[in-house]
């Protein structure tokens, strides 16, 4: 295994905000590849101390795209950091890039040093909530973001759905998956990074995208005077994908409760007006699937397939293709929704029959805990998937589906049948630790 170069630093320059154009400009100096610039276009940007502090957090988390081109070990911030901002930087560039380090055969955990002057936290009292509370809800087109927006509306909030995008095609595709208008925030990656990545000069890999979107939506909320910045990160996001050198590695680390707490602390010390929280943190993935099936009108427009945006384009939009039916996310979402849908309705929603396709068996084994690690995807707790399969095996229509029937023996060799029955019984009523305001938590328990 190789180690990052720890001699010359990766430098994060002070970001620039232009309230007139709504543009954020972040600059970086890479010890091997030189200068990079990324811009973000907002509908509106405010001035003020809090916005400047949030822009610095944005520069840190977006910097992962450039830092990972060849990790430098040392990171120098050309601006002062509060204790919480420093902690956020350490988590973002450490476990936040855990999958990247592991899949590129780099040392994990990395030897990481953050150099910056100390800044005092902003002393700002959060103002009284608007009436009704005004929330911006991160929207990605999947089941979780649809359910999150619906719950917020149930809680009496005024809900704005917002997406961070990189291309007009993706934005257009995203809008087709929402029954309400979306607010768009556009990132423009430095084209030279794309060039060196495609040429093989730079290392490629997963970045903590939820960290980036969280900071950008909080900056947007500051501009709009909003009360809540809401993500749909579930409790399952805290479960590691695998273990390396005795340390957990989590594809979804920036969606975990640990990272949510780090963001909340950094936003507070930055003086942000809005409160940041995840609305699905206390509930199971099966609870979310049941809510979607029973109380949401989004079944025929949502999509949780990561290949979905590869399909974006006039021909595919015409056909309405939303699911590939042959990836870990399709299989995972299909398992979660199967207990709550008939075979025919399930096939209509997924535009295929993922649980009847024998080519998907390895995806099913990975998500059900029958292998050493979960796939490098945003999939949930293995015990919960196994519990859903145990339930399906009791249903006359579903137990004959080839993937469900074919996994029965191995499932019960790996999992205790009584434990899976208990997990199913708990799934719709159990509640876990969360950071939600009481007004929202009450709706979740209704």
C-alpha positions as CSV (number, residue, x, y, z in Angstrom):
1,X,0.0,0.0,0.0
2,X,1.2,3.5,-0.8
3,X,0.9,6.6,1.4
4,X,0.0,10.2,0.5
5,X,2.7,12.7,0.0
6,X,3.0,14.5,3.4
7,X,5.6,17.1,2.4
8,X,3.9,19.7,0.3
9,X,0.4,20.9,1.4
10,X,-2.9,21.1,-0.3
11,X,-4.1,24.7,0.2
12,X,-7.7,25.8,0.6
13,X,-7.8,29.5,-0.3
14,X,-10.3,32.0,1.2
15,X,-13.6,31.7,-0.7
16,X,-15.2,34.6,-2.4
17,X,-18.9,35.5,-2.2
18,X,-20.6,37.7,-4.7
19,X,-24.0,38.7,-3.4
20,X,-24.8,40.6,-6.7
21,X,-24.5,37.5,-8.9
22,X,-25.2,34.8,-6.3
23,X,-21.8,33.2,-7.0
24,X,-19.5,31.4,-4.6
25,X,-15.9,31.0,-5.8
26,X,-13.6,28.5,-4.1
27,X,-9.9,28.2,-5.0
28,X,-7.3,25.5,-4.3
29,X,-3.6,24.9,-4.7
30,X,-2.6,21.3,-5.2
31,X,1.1,20.4,-4.7
32,X,1.2,18.3,-7.9
33,X,-1.5,19.6,-10.1
34,X,-1.5,23.4,-9.3
35,X,-4.4,25.7,-9.0
36,X,-8.1,24.8,-9.3
37,X,-11.3,26.9,-9.1
38,X,-14.8,25.7,-8.5
39,X,-17.9,27.9,-8.6
40,X,-21.4,27.5,-7.2
41,X,-24.3,29.5,-8.5
42,X,-27.1,30.2,-6.0
43,X,-30.5,31.9,-6.6
44,X,-29.4,34.5,-4.1
45,X,-26.5,35.0,-1.7
46,X,-26.4,37.3,1.4
47,X,-23.5,39.1,2.9
48,X,-22.7,39.0,6.6
49,X,-20.5,37.0,9.0
50,X,-22.5,33.8,9.0
51,X,-22.5,33.6,5.2
52,X,-18.8,34.1,5.1
53,X,-18.2,31.4,7.7
54,X,-20.5,29.0,5.8
55,X,-18.6,29.7,2.6
56,X,-15.4,28.7,4.3
57,X,-17.1,25.4,5.3
58,X,-18.2,25.0,1.7
59,X,-14.6,25.5,0.5
60,X,-13.4,22.7,2.9
61,X,-15.9,20.1,1.9
62,X,-15.9,20.8,-1.8
63,X,-12.1,20.7,-1.7
64,X,-12.3,16.9,-1.3
65,X,-12.8,16.7,-5.1
66,X,-9.4,18.3,-5.7
67,X,-7.6,17.0,-2.7
68,X,-8.2,13.4,-3.7
69,X,-6.5,13.9,-7.1
70,X,-3.4,13.0,-5.1
71,X,-3.9,13.3,-1.3
72,X,-1.2,15.5,0.2
73,X,-1.5,14.5,3.9
74,X,-1.2,18.2,5.0
75,X,-4.0,20.6,4.4
76,X,-3.5,24.3,4.9
77,X,-6.5,26.6,5.3
78,X,-5.9,30.2,4.4
79,X,-8.5,31.2,6.9
80,X,-9.1,30.6,10.6
81,X,-11.2,27.7,11.8
82,X,-13.4,27.4,14.9
83,X,-13.0,24.1,16.8
84,X,-16.1,22.6,15.2
85,X,-15.0,23.7,11.7
86,X,-11.6,22.0,12.3
87,X,-13.3,18.8,13.4
88,X,-15.5,18.9,10.3
89,X,-12.4,19.2,8.1
90,X,-10.8,16.3,9.9
91,X,-13.9,14.1,9.5
92,X,-14.5,15.1,5.9
93,X,-10.9,14.4,4.7
94,X,-10.5,11.4,6.9
95,X,-13.4,8.9,7.3
96,X,-15.4,11.0,4.8
97,X,-12.9,9.8,2.1
98,X,-12.6,6.4,3.7
99,X,-13.9,4.5,0.7
100,X,-11.6,6.5,-1.6
101,X,-8.5,5.6,0.4
102,X,-9.4,1.9,0.6
103,X,-10.3,1.4,-3.0
104,X,-7.2,3.2,-4.2
105,X,-4.9,1.1,-1.9
106,X,-3.9,4.1,0.2
107,X,-3.2,3.9,3.9
108,X,-6.3,4.0,6.0
109,X,-6.8,5.8,8.4
110,X,-4.6,8.5,6.7
111,X,-1.9,10.5,8.4
112,X,-3.8,13.8,8.2
113,X,-2.8,17.3,9.4
114,X,-5.1,20.3,9.2
115,X,-3.2,23.6,9.5
116,X,-5.2,26.8,10.3
117,X,-5.3,29.6,12.8
118,X,-7.9,29.4,15.5
119,X,-11.2,31.3,15.2
120,X,-13.7,32.1,17.9
121,X,-17.3,30.8,17.4
122,X,-19.8,33.3,16.3
123,X,-22.1,34.5,19.0
124,X,-25.5,34.6,17.4
125,X,-28.9,33.8,18.9
126,X,-31.1,31.8,16.6
127,X,-34.2,33.9,15.9
128,X,-37.8,32.8,16.5
129,X,-39.2,30.4,13.8
130,X,-41.3,31.8,11.0
131,X,-45.0,30.9,11.2
132,X,-45.3,28.4,9.6
133,X,-41.7,27.2,9.8
134,X,-39.9,27.5,6.5
135,X,-37.7,24.5,5.5
136,X,-35.5,23.6,2.6
137,X,-35.5,19.9,2.0
138,X,-32.7,18.2,0.0
139,X,-34.2,16.4,-3.0
140,X,-32.5,13.7,-4.9
141,X,-35.5,12.0,-6.5
142,X,-35.4,8.9,-4.3
143,X,-37.8,7.4,-1.8
144,X,-36.2,9.1,1.1
145,X,-36.4,12.7,-0.2
146,X,-40.0,12.2,-1.2
147,X,-40.9,10.9,2.3
148,X,-38.9,13.7,3.9
149,X,-40.8,16.4,2.1
150,X,-44.1,14.8,2.8
151,X,-43.4,14.5,6.6
152,X,-42.4,18.2,6.7
153,X,-45.6,19.2,5.1
154,X,-47.5,17.0,7.7
155,X,-45.6,18.9,10.4
156,X,-47.0,22.2,9.1
157,X,-43.9,23.5,7.5
158,X,-43.6,25.5,4.3
159,X,-41.3,23.2,2.2
160,X,-38.9,24.2,-0.6
161,X,-37.3,21.3,-2.4
162,X,-33.7,22.0,-3.5
163,X,-31.1,20.0,-5.5
164,X,-27.4,20.6,-6.2
165,X,-26.6,19.7,-9.7
166,X,-23.6,19.6,-12.1
167,X,-25.4,19.6,-15.5
168,X,-28.6,20.9,-17.1
169,X,-29.5,17.3,-18.2
170,X,-29.4,16.1,-14.6
171,X,-31.5,19.1,-13.4
172,X,-34.1,18.4,-16.0
173,X,-34.2,14.7,-15.1
174,X,-34.5,15.6,-11.4
175,X,-37.5,17.8,-12.0
176,X,-39.3,14.9,-13.7
177,X,-39.0,13.0,-10.4
178,X,-40.7,15.7,-8.3
179,X,-44.3,16.6,-8.1
180,X,-43.3,20.1,-6.9
181,X,-41.0,22.7,-8.4
182,X,-37.3,22.4,-7.5
183,X,-34.8,25.1,-6.6
184,X,-31.5,24.4,-8.2
185,X,-27.9,25.2,-7.0
186,X,-25.3,24.6,-9.7
187,X,-21.8,23.5,-9.1
188,X,-19.2,23.9,-11.8
189,X,-16.2,21.7,-11.3
190,X,-12.9,23.0,-12.6
191,X,-12.7,21.4,-16.1
192,X,-9.0,20.7,-15.7
193,X,-9.8,18.3,-12.8
194,X,-12.2,16.5,-15.1
195,X,-9.4,16.3,-17.8
196,X,-6.7,14.9,-15.5
197,X,-9.2,12.5,-13.9
198,X,-10.2,11.1,-17.3
199,X,-6.6,10.8,-18.5
200,X,-5.6,8.7,-15.5
201,X,-3.2,11.3,-14.0
202,X,-5.4,11.9,-10.9
203,X,-6.9,9.3,-8.6
204,X,-10.6,8.9,-8.8
205,X,-13.2,7.8,-6.2
206,X,-16.1,8.5,-3.9
207,X,-16.3,11.9,-2.1
208,X,-18.6,12.8,0.8
209,X,-21.3,14.4,-1.4
210,X,-23.8,14.7,1.4
211,X,-21.4,17.0,3.2
212,X,-21.1,19.2,0.2
213,X,-24.9,19.4,-0.4
214,X,-25.5,20.0,3.3
215,X,-23.3,23.1,3.5
216,X,-24.5,24.5,0.2
217,X,-28.2,24.1,1.2
218,X,-27.4,25.8,4.6
219,X,-25.8,28.7,2.8
220,X,-28.9,28.9,0.6
221,X,-31.1,28.8,3.8
222,X,-29.1,31.7,5.2
223,X,-29.8,33.8,2.1
224,X,-33.6,33.0,2.2
225,X,-34.1,33.4,6.0
226,X,-35.2,29.8,6.4
227,X,-35.6,27.9,9.7
228,X,-34.7,24.3,8.8
229,X,-32.3,22.6,6.5
230,X,-33.6,19.0,6.2
231,X,-31.9,15.9,4.8
232,X,-33.3,12.4,4.6
233,X,-30.4,10.5,6.1
234,X,-31.5,7.3,7.7
235,X,-30.2,5.5,10.8
236,X,-28.8,2.8,8.5
237,X,-26.3,5.3,7.2
238,X,-24.3,4.9,10.4
239,X,-23.7,1.2,9.7
240,X,-20.2,0.7,8.2
241,X,-19.7,-0.8,4.8
242,X,-16.7,-2.9,6.0
243,X,-13.7,-2.8,8.4
244,X,-10.1,-2.2,7.4
245,X,-7.2,-2.4,9.7
246,X,-9.6,-2.5,12.7
247,X,-11.3,0.7,11.6
248,X,-14.8,1.1,10.1
249,X,-15.1,2.3,6.6
250,X,-18.5,3.7,5.6
251,X,-19.6,4.6,2.1
252,X,-22.3,6.7,3.7
253,X,-20.2,8.4,6.4
254,X,-21.3,11.9,5.6
255,X,-24.9,10.7,6.1
256,X,-24.1,9.2,9.5
257,X,-25.3,10.6,12.9
258,X,-21.7,11.3,13.8
259,X,-21.3,13.5,10.8
260,X,-24.7,15.1,11.3
261,X,-23.5,16.2,14.8
262,X,-20.3,17.6,13.3
263,X,-22.2,19.6,10.8
264,X,-24.7,20.9,13.4
265,X,-21.8,22.1,15.6
266,X,-19.9,23.7,12.7
267,X,-23.1,25.5,11.5
268,X,-23.8,26.7,15.0
269,X,-20.3,28.1,15.5
270,X,-20.5,29.7,12.0
271,X,-23.6,31.6,13.2
272,X,-26.1,30.1,10.8
273,X,-29.7,30.9,11.3
274,X,-31.2,27.6,10.2
275,X,-31.2,24.4,12.2
276,X,-29.8,21.4,10.3
277,X,-31.2,17.9,10.9
278,X,-32.0,14.6,9.2
279,X,-35.7,13.7,9.3
280,X,-35.4,9.9,8.8
281,X,-32.7,9.3,11.4
282,X,-35.0,7.7,14.0
283,X,-36.8,5.3,11.8
284,X,-36.1,2.1,9.9
285,X,-35.8,1.9,6.1
286,X,-38.8,-0.4,6.2
287,X,-40.8,2.4,7.9
288,X,-39.8,4.8,5.1
289,X,-40.8,2.2,2.4
290,X,-44.1,1.6,4.1
291,X,-44.8,5.4,4.3
292,X,-43.9,5.8,0.6
293,X,-46.2,2.9,-0.4
294,X,-49.1,3.9,1.9
295,X,-49.1,7.7,2.1
296,X,-47.1,9.1,-0.8
297,X,-48.2,9.8,-4.3
298,X,-44.6,9.4,-5.6
299,X,-44.5,5.7,-6.4
300,X,-44.6,6.3,-10.1
301,X,-42.1,9.1,-10.3
302,X,-39.4,8.4,-7.7
303,X,-36.2,6.6,-8.4
304,X,-33.3,5.4,-6.2
305,X,-31.2,3.9,-9.0
306,X,-27.7,5.4,-9.2
307,X,-27.7,4.7,-13.0
308,X,-30.8,6.8,-13.4
309,X,-28.9,9.9,-14.4
310,X,-26.8,8.0,-16.9
311,X,-30.1,7.6,-18.8
312,X,-30.9,11.3,-18.8
313,X,-31.5,12.5,-22.3
314,X,-34.4,13.1,-24.7
315,X,-34.9,9.5,-25.8
316,X,-34.9,8.1,-22.3
317,X,-37.1,10.9,-20.8
318,X,-39.6,10.1,-23.6
319,X,-39.6,6.5,-22.5
320,X,-39.8,7.4,-18.8
321,X,-36.9,5.0,-17.8
322,X,-36.1,5.4,-14.1
323,X,-34.7,2.0,-13.0
324,X,-32.1,-0.2,-14.5
325,X,-33.3,-3.2,-12.5
326,X,-29.8,-4.7,-12.3
327,X,-27.9,-2.9,-9.6
328,X,-27.6,-3.0,-5.8
329,X,-29.8,0.0,-5.3
330,X,-32.6,-1.4,-7.5
331,X,-32.5,-4.7,-5.7
332,X,-32.3,-3.0,-2.3
333,X,-35.2,-0.7,-2.9
334,X,-37.2,-3.6,-4.5
335,X,-36.8,-5.7,-1.3
336,X,-37.9,-2.9,0.9
337,X,-41.0,-2.1,-1.0
338,X,-42.0,-5.7,-1.8
339,X,-43.8,-6.4,1.5
340,X,-46.1,-3.4,0.9
341,X,-46.9,-3.9,-2.8
342,X,-48.5,-6.6,-4.9
343,X,-46.4,-8.4,-7.6
344,X,-48.1,-6.4,-10.3
345,X,-47.9,-3.0,-8.7
346,X,-44.2,-3.8,-7.8
347,X,-43.4,-4.6,-11.4
348,X,-45.1,-1.4,-12.5
349,X,-43.2,0.8,-10.1
350,X,-39.8,-0.7,-10.8
351,X,-40.5,-1.1,-14.6
352,X,-39.1,-4.6,-14.3
353,X,-39.0,-7.5,-11.9
354,X,-35.6,-7.2,-10.0
355,X,-36.5,-10.0,-7.6
356,X,-37.2,-12.4,-10.4
357,X,-33.9,-11.7,-12.2
358,X,-31.3,-14.4,-11.2
359,X,-28.5,-12.1,-12.3
360,X,-29.2,-10.0,-9.2
361,X,-28.4,-12.8,-6.7
362,X,-25.0,-11.4,-5.6
363,X,-26.5,-8.0,-5.0
364,X,-29.1,-9.6,-2.8
365,X,-26.5,-11.7,-0.9
366,X,-24.5,-8.5,-0.2
367,X,-27.3,-6.4,1.1
368,X,-28.7,-9.2,3.2
369,X,-25.5,-9.8,5.2
370,X,-24.5,-13.1,3.5
371,X,-21.1,-11.8,2.4
372,X,-18.3,-10.1,4.3
373,X,-19.2,-6.5,3.3
374,X,-22.0,-4.4,1.9
375,X,-21.7,-3.1,-1.6
376,X,-20.2,0.4,-2.0
377,X,-23.7,1.9,-2.3
378,X,-26.2,3.8,-0.1
379,X,-27.9,0.7,1.2
380,X,-29.3,0.1,4.6
381,X,-28.8,-2.3,7.5
382,X,-28.3,-5.9,6.6
383,X,-30.4,-7.3,9.4
384,X,-33.4,-5.2,8.2
385,X,-33.0,-6.5,4.6
386,X,-32.8,-10.0,6.0
387,X,-35.9,-9.4,8.0
388,X,-37.8,-8.2,4.9
389,X,-36.8,-11.4,3.0
390,X,-37.9,-13.6,5.9
391,X,-41.3,-11.8,5.8
392,X,-41.5,-12.3,2.0
393,X,-40.8,-16.0,2.4
394,X,-44.1,-16.2,4.3
395,X,-46.1,-14.6,1.6
396,X,-47.6,-16.9,-1.0
397,X,-47.1,-14.5,-3.9
398,X,-43.6,-13.4,-3.1
399,X,-42.0,-16.6,-1.8
400,X,-42.0,-18.0,-5.4
401,X,-39.9,-15.1,-6.8
402,X,-36.7,-16.7,-7.9
403,X,-34.3,-14.5,-5.8
404,X,-36.5,-14.8,-2.7
405,X,-37.0,-18.6,-3.0
406,X,-33.3,-19.2,-3.9
407,X,-31.9,-17.4,-0.9
408,X,-34.0,-19.1,1.8
409,X,-31.5,-21.8,2.9
410,X,-28.5,-19.5,3.1
411,X,-30.6,-16.8,4.8
412,X,-31.5,-19.0,7.8
413,X,-28.1,-20.5,8.0
414,X,-26.7,-17.0,8.5
415,X,-29.5,-15.4,10.5
416,X,-31.6,-16.6,13.4
417,X,-35.2,-17.0,12.2
418,X,-36.7,-15.7,15.5
419,X,-34.4,-12.7,15.5
420,X,-35.5,-11.7,12.0
421,X,-39.1,-12.1,13.0
422,X,-38.4,-9.8,15.9
423,X,-36.6,-7.3,13.6
424,X,-39.7,-7.2,11.3
425,X,-42.0,-6.6,14.3
426,X,-39.8,-3.8,15.5
427,X,-39.3,-2.2,12.1
428,X,-42.4,0.0,11.9
429,X,-42.5,1.2,15.5
430,X,-38.9,1.3,16.7
431,X,-37.3,4.8,17.1
432,X,-33.6,5.7,17.3
433,X,-31.6,8.7,18.4
434,X,-32.2,11.8,16.4
435,X,-31.8,15.6,16.3
436,X,-35.2,16.7,15.0
437,X,-37.3,19.5,16.5
438,X,-40.2,18.2,18.6
439,X,-42.8,19.4,16.1
440,X,-41.4,17.1,13.5
441,X,-40.7,14.2,15.8
442,X,-44.4,14.2,16.9
443,X,-45.4,13.5,13.2
444,X,-43.0,10.6,13.0
445,X,-44.7,9.0,16.0
446,X,-48.2,9.6,14.8
